[in-house]
Amino acid sequence: MIAGRGFLRFGLTCAIVALLSACAPEDAPDESLAGFSAEEIYKRGEYELETSRRSADSLRYFKEIERLYPYTEWSRRALIMQAFAHHRAREYEDSRAAAQRFLDTYPGDKDAPYAAYLLALSFYDQIDEVGRDQGLTFQALQHLRRVIEEYPDTDYARSAVLKFELAFDHLAAKEMEIGRYYLKRGNYKAAINRFRVVVEDFQTSTHTPEALHRLVEAYLSLGLRDEAQTAGAVLGYNFEANPFYEESFALLTGQGLSPEAQGEGWLQAIYRQSVLGRWL
């Protein structure tokens, strides 16, 4: 008897799907859906989302629910599904717009964390190789932070933390790429400015050891021995086992110097904070 009921439910669902398909061909006006309930249209949208690779096949059903049944539970659910469908199709601007509209309309809803997460992903998933403009990376960091801070006890926040760290590292990589470019061309002051950004603003990134080593190289090239030694001291204290420290140590000792903090300046402040634990 239970199996029979399951078969009847399956048959009814298929009939609804077939009927909606027949009544709403792809190019037909959406007014043809007016005779169906919000639930029926929503299920058709779900079916298209699962079986079709084209986002438009499901989106037109979810959008019609908003038009025919505004401010209902099904309208709310249809809106978050629009954000998801657009994102899955890599239609990031449309996904972003739908997610933001959901947050504006239903700020306290149980699906608000997911909408905020989709909004962040719409930027994060567009982060390209290091050589491209990093404006999207900054936007991704901003919205990932929002998920982490506003919805800290959700799975989305935990995922956002991991993506935040990757995006953060991505920005540091951009600074390193530009710094290396200047260093190879002998523009040492410009290179130092880039490596300084990594050391001061991206200390927890994976690029900090190399940034300190490149500072040793650049300062030695300029004859600024105190700064080179201090950069080596910070590198040695924090990353003694790193291959970049071995290279810096060889460069310094090759010129009769040692990795010890010397003089004053911004690196001396970094040394006092990270090595001596003095913040004032």
N, C-alpha and C positions, 0 to 999 in steps of 0.2 A: 504493500500500500504506500509506504514511504517512497519507494523507487518510482511508483506510478505518479505520485505528486511531483517529484523532481522532474519527471519527464514532461508533465503538463506545464510546469513553470518554464522549463527550457523551451518548450514549444511556443508558449505565449511570448517569451522574449524574442524568439526568432521571428514570430509573426509581426511584432511591433517593429523590429528592425527592418523586415521586408516591406512593411506597409509604409514606414517613413521613407525608405529608399525610393519606393515607387512614387510617393507623393511629392518628394523633394529632389528631383534630379539636380545635377550640379549647377546648371544654369537657370533653374527655375527661381522665381521670386520667393523669398522666405515667408511670405504671408501664408503659404501652403501649410505651415506648421502650426497655425493658430488653433487648429482643432485638437491638438494633442496637449496632454498635461505636461507640466514642467519636468516631472520625473521621467516621462517617456522620452522627451527630447534630450534630457541629460544622459539617459542610458544610451541613446543613439550616439551622442557625442563621445561617450566612453568607448563604445564599440569601435567607432572610427579611429579613435586615438590608439586603440590596441591593434587594429588591423591595417591601417593605412599609414604610409610613410609621409603623406602630405598633411601639413598642419591645417590647411584650409578645410580639409574634409571633416575635421572635428570642430574646428573653431566656429564655423558658421552655426552649428547647433548651440554651442555654449553662448555665443553672442545673442542668438535669438531668445534664449531664456531670459537674459537681461532685459531685452526689449519687451517681451510678452509678459514676463512675471517679475517686474522690478521689485526690489526690497523684500524679496522672499529668501528663505533658506536655500532654495535651488539657485537663485540668482547669485547669492554669495558664493556657493560652491562652484558655480560656472565661471565666476571671475577668477578664482585662484587656478582653475583648470586652464583658463586662457593663458595665464602667465606661464604655467608649466608647458603647455603645448607650444607656445612661441619659443620658449627656451630650448626645448628638445629639437626644434627645427632650426636652431641657431639664429632665430630672428630676435636678436638681443634687445634692440630698441623697443620693439613691441612688447617683449616680455617685461622689460623694465617699466614700461608705461602701465601695463596691467597690474603688476605687483604694487607699484606706487599707488594706483587707484584703489587697490584693495586696502592698503594701509591707511589711506585717507578716509575711506568709507567705513572700515571695520577695524579701528586701531586696537581695540581690546579683544578681538576675536581669538579663538584658540588657534587659528591658522595664521595669525599675524607673524609669528616667528618664521614660519615657512615662507611667507610672502617677503619678509625682510631678507631671508637667506637667498631666495631667487633673485631679488634685486641686487644683492651683492655679487651673485654668480654672473649676472648679466654683464658686469664689468670684469670680474675675475677671469671668465672664460674667453675674454677677448685679449688678454695679455699675450702679446706676441714675443718674438725673440728679442734679446736684449737691445739690439740696434734700433728698434722702433721707438717712437714717442711714448713716454711713460705716463701720460695723463690718465689713461685708463687704470694704471696700477695705483695711482694715488686715490682714484675714485673707489677702486676695489677695497683698498685699505680702510677708507673712511666708512664704507658700508659694512665691511666685515667687523669692524670695531663696534658698530652699532648693534649687530647681532650678538656679539660677545657681551656687551655691557647691558643691553636691555633684556636679553633672554638667556642669562647665564646658566640656567639649569636645564637647558634643552640639548638634544643631540645636535641641533644646528649650530649652537655655540661651540661645541667641541670640534665640529668639523671646521667652523670658521677660524678657530685658533690655528689649526694646521695650515689652512690656506693663507691666513694672515702672515704667518712666518715665512711661507714661500714667496708671497708677494713682497714682503719686506726685504728678503734676500735678493729678490729680483731688482729692486731699486738700487741696492748696494752694488750689484753687478754692473748696472748701468754707469754708476760713478767710476767704478774700476776700469771699465772699458775706455771711457774718455780719458781718465788719468794715464792709462798705459799709452794711449795715442800721443798725448802731450810728452810723456817721458821719452818715448822713442825718437821724437823729433827735437829733443833738447830744450823743450819749453818747460823748464823745471818748476818755475813758480806756478804756472797753470796746473801742472801735474800735482803739485803739493796741495793746492786748494781742493782738488777732487779727492785725494787720498785722505785729507783732513776731514772731509764730510763723512767718509766711511767710518773713520775712527771715532768721531764725535757723535754722529747721529745714528750710526748703524753698528754699534759696538757688539751687539749680539749676533750679527750676521756671520756667515762662514767666510766672508771676505776680509775680515779685520786683520788676520795674520799677514796676508799679502800686502794689504794697505800699509801696515807698519814697515814691512820690508822695503816696499817701494819708496817710502819716506826716507829710509836710510840711504837708498841709492840716490835719490834726488838731492838730499841735503849734502851728501858727500860730493856730488857733482858741482854743487854751488860753493863748496868749501866751508859749509856751516857745520863744523865738527860737533859742537855741543848738541845741536838739534839731532844730528845723526846718532850720536851716542844715546841720547835720551829715548829716541824712537826704538833703538835696539834694546834698551833696558826694559821698556814697557813690553816689547815683543817677547823678550826672554822670560820675564816674570809670568806672563799670562799664557805663553805658548811655547814653552821651552822645548817640547818634543816635536814641534812643527818643523818641517824641512825649511820653511822660510827663515826660521831663526838661525839655522845652521848657515844659510847663505849670508844673512846679515852679519853673523859673528865672524865669518871668514872675511867679509868686506872690511869690517872695522879693524880686526886684528891685523889685516894686511897693510893697514895704514898706521899701525902702532896705536890704535885706539881700543877702547873696551866698551861693552854695553853698560854704561853707567849714566845715571841722570846727571846732567850738567846744565848750568846756566838757568835762564828763566824762559818763559814763553808758554804757549798753549800746551805743548807736550809735557812740560814740567807739571802743569796743572793736572793733566791726565795721569801722570806718574804718581802724584800725591794722592789722587783719588783711588786709582786701581791698585797701587802697590802699598802705599802707606795708610790708606783708609782715611785720609784727611780731606774733608770736603770744604773746609773754610781756611 
